[in-house]
């Protein structure tokens, strides 16, 4: 990689900065995939993360004595790479979540449950006791990429509903299967 030494320092700066962004973004995705238990994806991302990291580090180590500004490029790329990696992970929305909705016991809860089931979500309800009396607990498991759609339906019907969202670490395969019949917009194609 002697040809890089021939480039103007500002080009090397941008190269190190950009490569470091890619490296750290991949590292952020790898860390999240490790936490989610995605072994194959973690191994693949780890390989490319280290490969790119070595390329960036080697350029900084060779040129830092002549151009200390390369340390700024390296550190800046690291900082920006974290933000880019988090945004990428949010955009990919890998994994599943459980949404827990808690409402005061009322007739309107049936509308929320019906709307969610009509949209194709698996809904489980329980009756419970809250601080101020009886409550409905509504549990829904969905893919993270479906979460915005689910919350949009719920907030349209019950704008002030209390909810929590938690990642699913492990699940049985039975609940991950599709419903046996078409629901939501898919049911329009099955109508006679």
N, C-alpha and C positions, 0 to 999 in steps of 0.2 A: 504494500500500500504506500509505496514511496511517492506515487503520483499525488497523493493528498497533500504532501509536504510542499508541492509546487503551487498549490492553490493559494489565492489571497486569504489572509487571516479571517476576513469577514465571512468568506465562503466556508472555511473550516469551522468557524464559530456556529454558523447556521446548520451545518451538517451535524456537528456534535449535538447541538440543541435538539434538532429534529429526531436524530437517532435515539437520543435519550428519552424523548417523549414516547416514541414507539415502544422502546424497551420497558419503560415503567408502566405504560398502559397495559401491555401484555402481562406484566407482573401483577398488576392489580386484578386483572381478569383471572389470572392463575390462582391468586390467593382466594378469591371468592369461589372459584370452582373447587378448590381444595376443601373449603368450609362446607360446600354443598355435597361433597363426596363424589365428584365427577373425576374419577381417577385418570381415564384415558385423555380427557381434555387437559387436565392439569399437567400430565407428563408432556404432552405435545407443546403446550404453551410454555412450559419451563425450558424445554430445549431451545426454542426460538428466543425466549427472553435472554438466556445466558449467551447465546450466539451473538445477538445484537449488542448486549452489554459489553462483551469483550471487544467488539469492534469500536465502540465509543470510548471505552476506557483506554484502549491502546493508543488512540489518537491524542487523548488528553495527556497521557503519561509521556509520550514522545515530545509533544509541543509545549508542555506547561512551563518549562524553564525559560523558553524564548517568549511565550505569550501567556502570561497568567490569566488573561481574559478567558481562556478555554475552561478554567475552573468555574467561571460564572455560567458559561454555556452548559456545562455538565450539571451544575446544581439547578439552574433554571429549567432545564429539560426535565430533571427529576420532579420538580415542583409542579410544573404544568402537566407532566405525564400522569401524576396522581389524579388530577381533576379530569383529564381526558379519559382515563381508565374507568373512573366512577361513572362518568356520563355514558360511556360505551356500555358498561354493565347494566345501567338503568335502561338504555335503549334496547338491549338484547332481552332483558327481563327473563333470565333463565330461572327455572324452578317453579315451585308451586307455593301457595300461601293458604292459610286458613283465615277467613274473615269472620270475626265474632261481632254480631250486632246485638245490642241490648236496648230494649224498648220497654216503656211502661205498657202493661197488658192492655190491649185495645183491639178493636175490630180492624183498624187500619193495618195491623201487622199481617193479616191474611193477604192484603193487597201486595205488600212487599214480597212475601213468600211466593205468591202466585206469579208476580212479574219476574222474579228471579228464575223460577222453574220454567216459565214460558220462554225465557231467554236461553235456557239450556244449562243452567247451573244446578248442581246437586245441593239441596237445602235440607238441613235438619233443624228442627225446632224443639225447644224445651221450655217448660214453665219453671220459673225460679222465684226467689224471694230477694228483693233488693232492699236498700236502706229505707225507701219510702213505700214499700209494698210489693205486690206481685209484678213480675217482669217476664217478658218473652226473651229467650236467648235463641238467636238464629245463627247457625254455623254454616258457612259455605266454604268449600275447598275449590280453588280455581288456580289456573296458571297465572303467573305474575303478569304476563302480557294482557290478561283479561281483567285485571284488577280495576283499571280506570272505567271500563265499561260497566262492571258490577257496581262500583260506587256511584256512577252517574245514575243508574236505575234507582238505587236506594235513596240517594239524596233528592231525586225528583219527587219521590213519594213522601219521604220523611226527611226534610232538610236538616233537622237538628238531632238526628239519630246519633247515638254513641256507638262507635265501632273501634275495634283493634284489628291489626293485621300482623300475623306472625308467619315466619317461613316454615315450611314443612321440611323436616329433616329426613323423615322416613315415612313410607306409607305402604299399605298393602296394594297389590296390583288390582284387586277387585274394584276398589273405589276410583282407580285411575281410568277404568274403561269408559267408553262412550255410553251414553244412554241407549237402550235397545230401540228406541223410537226417535224419530226426528222431532226436534223442538225448535222454538224460536223461528227465525227466518228460514231455517232448513225445512220446516214443516210445510211451507208454501209450495215446495216442489212436489210434495207427496199428496197434496189435496186432490180430490177427485171431483 
